[in-house]
Amino acid sequence: MPVNMTAGHLGAPAGGFEPQRTFNWVLILPGTRDPELIRLSVESVALPSIGTAQIHLRYMNEDIKVSGGASVDANSITVRDFVDRQTFAVLNAWMNEVHDPATGNIGYASDYKKQGTLQLVDPKGEVKRQIIAKGVWPSKLTASNLDYNNDSGVVKISLQLSVDKYDITSGV
């Protein structure tokens, strides 16, 4: 039986294939005292970039390569700030756990590292894909410029996260 590869099967009224959207992502970070520190409305995020170093083994006139240590690149996430949630204040407090600007002290990793969940939700709000980020901590926090002439009216926050490991699941 042939597979229908026309556009007619996308979002068909009797079922069919529902396209995955790229804009319905949320980042959930657990708190120390609360079960949920914050749920961020993600505007953009770079999905995990995981790689391994190469080790070259030479023997006589040949060179072969084997896998070395694995590493995960830092992620940059842009989120929206909402006045009633005070998103920047919550993220800034987390950043202060990493480095306290008043004292100059660096915090303990066991205090500031968290396990975050990045979820892709469908139009009805059901989780369709989930990425568990382990050992997450903020390495850079930047608020957008305040501009009277900006007609979007939305303050955006750029958050660079360092991540130790990822666990990617789909169809949660």
Buried (B, 14 or more C-beta within 10 A) or exposed (E): EEEEEEEEEEEEEEEEEEEEEEEBBBBBBBEEEEEEBBBBBBBEBEEBEEEEEEEEEEEEEEEEEEEEEEEBEEBBBBBBBEEEBEBBEBBBEBBBBBBEEEEEEEBEEEEBBBBBBBBBBBEEEEBBBBBBBBBBBBBEBEBBEEEEEEEEEEBBBBBBBBBBBBEEEEEE
